[in-house]
Amino acid sequence: MKKVKALVVTDVAAMELQEVAVPSPRKGEVLVKVAYVGVCGSDLPRYFDGGVHQFPQVLGHEFSGTIVEVGEGVQIKKGTRVTVAPLVPCNTCEQCCSGCPQLCLNYSFIGSRQQGAMAEYVIAPIENCLVVPKELPLKIAATIEPLTVAIHGIERIRTKAGDKTLVLGAGTIGLMTILALRARGVGEITVVDLNNQKLALAKRIGADVILNPLSTDLDEHFKKNGLASVVFETAGNHITQVQSIKYAARRARVVFVGTCTHPVNFAAEEFELILRRELELTGSWMSYSAPFPGFEWYAALRYLVSGEIDTSPLITGIYPLEAQAEPFEKMREKDSNEVKVLYEIGGEVE
């Protein structure tokens, strides 16, 4: 049996480059030879904190590659270049049947609940595969998943031309949100983060105003320059989640995208702003809609192919699988400047 390389999480903060058997696609599935795979922020607790559903686990859900084998009933040519949506919905629960696969009650997920793409080969359902045109590099195609998360968040509310917009957090999702907002055509975009290099990148890709709370009094800034009509909280921080309410104008729309890991404490007068300003609050989870995988994926692909959105400035590092946990360590460093880090596995194909 042929053996191939895979980066396997074997225990808490333990990762090994192993030789594993090539998986075989079943009915409705394909075998993808992985070109590039990204390290998501959600992969960090899966590695460092043991936040996986089982050991051993191959991580990796942001990826591109080439179909090399097809299962029963699959009508697609071998050699087709694809990017893959990692959610595997059950397609039978109430949420799936009502057109909300992102809220599936019994889903699987490539790279967390089943084996992922930090390997030379990975299995994926054919319905999860989007064909990548030859003019789009597979390296860029591997960045599509976080872009769809940003698009899904924006689509959770009504936006209009000229909206004064605030993005809290300049990590991968915050920066992708800036790109998607600029393509969408909103008004002034203000970005808040503690990392000056990420703020500079935010400015480079389309932010109008960048603010670091360590050097700028945010209360004074928004008192002088006005509050935001649209707010996107992407940091998942208990402080920015309160700020998303404080700096929202009357009848503003607020979207919570970042995953929170600490209790959020509102002073009574801060929480009352939701009432007094008649704020519209909503959450955003993953990046899917019906028909699966959703308009977010086809919109993101179109943006990338047309060049309306360029995610290449966000790629800050490319590593071989042999680097093992090094990209994870780089991303976890205090004040890390890494944004989107990729493993190059099969690379580009002719």
Stockholm file with secondary structure:
# STOCKHOLM 1.0

chainA/1-350         MKKVKALVVTDVAAMELQEVAVPSPRKGEVLVKVAYVGVCGSDLPRYFDGGVHQFPQVLGHEFSGTIVEVGEGVQIKKGTRVTVAPLVPCNTCEQCCSGCPQLCLNYSFIGSRQQGAMAEYVIAPIENCLVVPKELPLKIAATIEPLTVAIHGIERIRTKAGDKTLVLGAGTIGLMTILALRARGVGEITVVDLNNQKLALAKRIGADVILNPLSTDLDEHFKKNGLASVVFETAGNHITQVQSIKYAARRARVVFVGTCTHPVNFAAEEFELILRRELELTGSWMSYSAPFPGFEWYAALRYLVSGEIDTSPLITGIYPLEAQAEPFEKMREKDSNEVKVLYEIGGEVE
#=GR chainA/1-350 SS CCEEEEEEEEETTEEEEEEEECCCCCTTEEEEEEEEEEECTTHHHHHHSCCSSSSSEECCCEEEEEEEEECTTCCCCTTCEEEECCEECCSCSHHHHTTCGGGCSSCEEBTTTBCCSSBSEEEEEGGGEEECCTTSCHHHHTTHHHHHHHHHHHTTSCCCTTCCEEEECCSHHHHHHHHHHHHHTCSCEEEECSCHHHHHHHHHHTCSEEECTTTSCHHHHHHHHCCEEEEEECSCCHHHHHHHHHTEEEEEEEEECSCCCSCCCCCHHHHHHHHHTTCEEEECCSSCCSSTTCHHHHHHHHHHHHTSSCCGGGEEEEECGGGTTHHHHHHHSTTCCCCEEEEESSCCCC
#=GC SS_cons         CCEEEEEEEEETTEEEEEEEECCCCCTTEEEEEEEEEEECTTHHHHHHSCCSSSSSEECCCEEEEEEEEECTTCCCCTTCEEEECCEECCSCSHHHHTTCGGGCSSCEEBTTTBCCSSBSEEEEEGGGEEECCTTSCHHHHTTHHHHHHHHHHHTTSCCCTTCCEEEECCSHHHHHHHHHHHHHTCSCEEEECSCHHHHHHHHHHTCSEEECTTTSCHHHHHHHHCCEEEEEECSCCHHHHHHHHHTEEEEEEEEECSCCCSCCCCCHHHHHHHHHTTCEEEECCSSCCSSTTCHHHHHHHHHHHHTSSCCGGGEEEEECGGGTTHHHHHHHSTTCCCCEEEEESSCCCC
//
